[in-house]
Amino acid sequence: MGLNYSIAMLKNPQNQDESAKAYAKSQITGELSLKELSRRVAAQTTASRADVTAVIIATVENMIDGLRAGEQVDFGDLGKFRLQITSRGAETAEKFTSSNITGVNIQFIPGEDLKTIFAGLEFSPVPTRAATRLLLKAQKAGQTTVDFSKAPASGGNSGSKPDDGGNTGGGGLDENPLG
């Protein structure tokens, strides 16, 4: 099984005068819900789905409590979670106050076993969601060609969702007749 990606033409946010370059954007194929995850785990163990769900929920709540207390939460082979602060700089340490803190992010450090999943991972090009929407719209309208120039402009997501991969590159689609 491969990891799907589409191609997005993106500009350098620090230098808008540079030409856009092609970058890969991962495309998810679905979501593993808590219900399905707990069903799978229950099928592999002697615990019921309700018990697995309760344990997962309690684990997440304890993880949040640990992170709020400034602890690094270690999930063994999965990896470690910890909070990371972002802040504006101050001229001196004496002038730095908590008001310089602009946010908090969760940092994830993968464990050794998780790092190895990337070895041998295959990548499969797929159309962007924007291109797929245009294709479906054309099919429903009975059209035999698709004008991908109507896809959202590249270089930022230009109104498309942040994870949309909204590019005009088409990710493998072109203006060929529909099959």
C-alpha positions as CSV (number, residue, x, y, z in Angstrom):
1,M,0.0,0.0,0.0
2,G,1.4,3.4,-1.0
3,L,1.0,6.9,0.4
4,N,-1.0,9.0,-2.0
5,Y,0.3,12.5,-2.9
6,S,-0.7,15.3,-5.3
7,I,1.5,18.0,-6.6
8,A,1.1,21.6,-5.5
9,M,2.8,24.6,-7.0
10,L,3.8,26.8,-4.1
11,K,5.7,30.0,-3.8
12,N,8.3,30.7,-1.1
13,P,6.4,32.6,1.6
14,Q,9.5,34.5,2.5
15,N,10.2,35.6,-1.1
16,Q,7.0,36.0,-3.2
17,D,9.1,37.1,-6.2
18,E,10.5,33.6,-6.7
19,S,8.8,31.3,-9.2
20,A,6.5,28.7,-7.7
21,K,8.0,25.2,-7.3
22,A,6.3,21.8,-7.4
23,Y,5.9,20.1,-4.0
24,A,4.3,16.9,-2.9
25,K,1.3,17.1,-0.7
26,S,0.1,13.9,1.0
27,Q,-3.5,13.0,0.4
28,I,-5.3,11.0,3.0
29,T,-7.5,8.1,1.9
30,G,-9.8,8.0,4.9
31,E,-9.9,8.2,8.7
32,L,-9.5,5.5,11.3
33,S,-12.2,6.5,13.8
34,L,-12.1,5.7,17.5
35,K,-14.9,3.3,17.0
36,E,-13.1,1.4,14.2
37,L,-9.7,1.5,16.1
38,S,-11.3,0.1,19.2
39,R,-13.1,-2.6,17.2
40,R,-9.8,-3.6,15.6
41,V,-7.9,-3.7,19.0
42,A,-10.8,-5.7,20.6
43,A,-10.6,-8.2,17.8
44,Q,-6.9,-8.7,18.5
45,T,-7.2,-9.0,22.3
46,T,-9.4,-10.3,25.0
47,A,-10.7,-6.8,25.8
48,S,-14.2,-5.7,24.7
49,R,-14.6,-2.8,22.3
50,A,-16.1,-0.8,25.1
51,D,-13.1,-1.5,27.3
52,V,-10.7,-0.6,24.6
53,T,-12.6,2.7,23.9
54,A,-12.5,3.5,27.7
55,V,-8.8,2.9,27.9
56,I,-8.0,5.0,24.8
57,I,-10.1,7.9,26.1
58,A,-8.5,7.7,29.6
59,T,-5.1,7.5,27.9
60,V,-5.7,10.7,25.9
61,E,-7.1,12.5,29.0
62,N,-4.0,11.5,31.0
63,M,-1.7,12.5,28.2
64,I,-3.3,16.0,28.1
65,D,-3.0,16.3,31.9
66,G,0.7,15.3,31.6
67,L,1.4,17.8,28.9
68,R,-0.3,20.6,30.8
69,A,1.9,19.7,33.8
70,G,5.0,20.1,31.6
71,E,5.7,16.4,31.3
72,Q,6.9,14.6,28.2
73,V,4.6,11.7,27.6
74,D,6.4,8.6,26.4
75,F,4.4,6.0,24.5
76,G,7.4,3.6,24.0
77,D,7.8,2.4,20.5
78,L,5.1,4.9,19.2
79,G,7.1,7.9,20.4
80,K,7.1,10.9,22.7
81,F,4.9,13.9,23.0
82,R,5.8,17.2,24.6
83,L,4.8,20.9,24.4
84,Q,6.8,23.5,22.6
85,I,6.5,27.2,23.1
86,T,6.6,29.8,20.4
87,S,7.4,33.4,21.3
88,R,8.4,36.8,20.0
89,G,11.9,37.8,20.8
90,A,12.8,40.5,23.3
91,E,15.9,42.7,23.3
92,T,17.1,41.3,26.6
93,A,16.2,38.5,29.0
94,E,15.1,41.1,31.5
95,K,12.6,42.5,29.0
96,F,11.2,39.1,28.2
97,T,7.8,38.4,29.8
98,S,5.1,35.8,29.4
99,S,3.4,38.2,27.1
100,N,6.1,37.4,24.5
101,I,4.7,33.9,24.3
102,T,2.6,33.6,21.2
103,G,1.5,30.0,21.3
104,V,2.1,26.4,22.2
105,N,2.5,23.4,19.9
106,I,2.6,19.7,20.5
107,Q,5.9,18.2,19.4
108,F,6.0,14.5,18.5
109,I,9.2,12.5,18.4
110,P,8.6,9.2,16.7
111,G,9.9,6.0,18.5
112,E,12.4,3.7,16.8
113,D,9.8,1.3,15.6
114,L,7.7,4.1,14.1
115,K,10.7,5.5,12.3
116,T,11.1,2.3,10.4
117,I,7.7,2.4,8.8
118,F,9.0,4.9,6.3
119,A,11.6,2.4,4.9
120,G,10.3,0.9,1.7
121,L,7.2,3.1,1.7
122,E,5.9,3.6,-1.8
123,F,4.4,6.8,-3.1
124,S,1.4,7.0,-5.5
125,P,0.5,10.2,-7.4
126,V,-3.2,11.0,-7.3
127,P,-5.2,14.0,-8.5
128,T,-5.8,16.9,-6.1
129,R,-9.2,17.1,-4.5
130,A,-9.8,20.3,-6.5
131,A,-9.1,18.5,-9.7
132,T,-11.2,15.5,-8.7
133,R,-14.2,17.9,-7.9
134,L,-13.8,19.5,-11.4
135,L,-13.8,16.0,-13.0
136,L,-16.9,14.9,-11.1
137,K,-18.7,18.1,-11.9
138,A,-17.9,17.7,-15.6
139,Q,-19.0,14.0,-15.6
140,K,-22.3,15.0,-13.9
141,A,-22.8,17.7,-16.6
142,G,-22.2,15.1,-19.4
143,Q,-19.0,16.9,-20.5
144,T,-16.3,14.9,-22.2
145,T,-13.4,17.2,-21.4
146,V,-12.3,19.1,-18.3
147,D,-10.8,22.6,-18.1
148,F,-8.4,22.3,-15.1
149,S,-7.6,26.0,-15.4
150,K,-10.7,26.5,-13.3
151,A,-9.0,24.7,-10.4
152,P,-7.9,27.0,-7.5
153,A,-4.8,28.9,-8.2
154,S,-1.5,27.5,-6.9
155,G,0.9,29.1,-4.5
156,G,-1.1,29.0,-1.3
157,N,-4.4,27.3,-1.3
158,S,-6.4,30.2,-2.7
159,G,-9.6,29.5,-1.0
160,S,-9.3,25.8,-0.9
161,K,-9.0,24.0,2.4
162,P,-5.5,23.9,4.0
163,D,-5.2,20.2,3.4
164,D,-6.8,20.4,0.0
165,G,-3.6,20.2,-2.1
166,G,-5.4,22.9,-4.2
167,N,-3.1,23.2,-7.1
168,T,-3.5,23.6,-10.8
169,G,-0.9,20.9,-11.6
170,G,-3.6,18.3,-11.6
171,G,-1.6,15.7,-9.9
172,G,-1.6,13.5,-12.9
173,L,-4.8,14.6,-14.7
174,D,-4.7,16.6,-17.9
175,E,-7.2,17.9,-20.4
176,N,-7.6,14.5,-22.1
177,P,-11.2,13.4,-22.8
178,L,-12.9,11.7,-19.9
179,G,-12.8,7.9,-19.9
